[in-house]
Structure formats: structure tokens, C-alpha cells
Amino acid sequence: MLKRAEGDGEGFIVIDDLVDTGGTAVAIREMYPKAHFVTIFAKPAGRPLVDDYVIDIPQNTWIEQPWDMGVVFVPPISGR
């Protein structure tokens, strides 16, 4: 978070990619107790801390996020 928003979170929706052990979720709940907190992926330990999620995943599953993959730029074939 770059700058804390004013208020208790009423009317906010906070979206995160994953809730795992719940560390981030606890911090969000403390800062914005009335915010609606949503994640794409939810592991069992963090599920009770979010309002909604899209996909259940086991606690011991690692999610490969694009920013974790070391993707490198490859120039287009055309124009070479």
C-alpha cells in the first residue's frame, strides 16, 4: 500500500490475489474493518478472513504467479 485511505473501509472493496496464512488479511481487517475483502485464491488457513474468494486451493499448494516466473522480453519475429 502506497498511501493509507481515510476511513474504516465502509464502501471499499479490497482485492488480493491470494489469502494464504492470513497475514495480509489480518492487516487489512485491522485497517479497514468494514471493507469487503475478496481474493482470487484462498487456502484453508486464510479462508475465514476473507468475505469472498473464487478458487479453493490446498494449504500446501504453491501458486506460480507471473511475476514469480522470471519472464523475459522476446522481440517479435516480424521486423528482424
N, C-alpha and C positions, 0 to 999 in steps of 0.2 A: 504494500500500500504506500503510495507516494504522499498522500495527504489525507488526514482523517476528516471524514464528513461530519457535519454538525448533526446532532440529534441522537435519538435512541434506536434508529433504524426503521421506525414506522414508515411504511410505504416503500421501503427498499427491497430489492431482490439482489442477493449476493450469489454469484455463480462461480463455482470452482470445478476443476477437472475431476478431483478425486478426494474422498474422505477415507483416510487410512486408519491411523491410531486416534485421530481426532484433535491433534494439537492445534491446527489452524482453526478448526470448527469451534473449539473452546474459546480461542481468542476473539473470533468473530461474534460469538454469543455474548461475551463479556462487553464488547464494544457496542454492539447493536442488538440488544435483546429482542427487539420487536421486528427485526429484519426476517424476510423469508429466505432461507438458505437452501440452495439447490446444488447438487453435484451431478456429474455425468456418471462416474463410477463410485460405488460405495462398498467398502469392506465391512465385515461384521462389527469390528470394534468401534467404527465411527458412525454406523447407521443411525443410532439413536440421537445423534447430534444434528442431523440434517432434517429439513422439512420434506424434501422430495429428492429422489435420485432416479436415474434412468436404468442403470445396469448393476445387478448384484455380482460381486466377484469374491472369490475366497480370500481369506486374510493373507495366505502365503503366495498370492499371485503378484507377479511384477508386471506393471503396465509399461510398455515401451512407448513413450511419448516422442513425438517428432523432434523436440529439442534435446532429447537424450541420445539421438541416433548418430550424431556427427555427420549430418548430411552436408555434402559439398556441392558447389555450383559446377554444372557441366554445361559448356556453351552449346547452343543449338547446332545441329548438323548443317542446316542451311546457312549460307553466307561464309562458309570456310573456304 
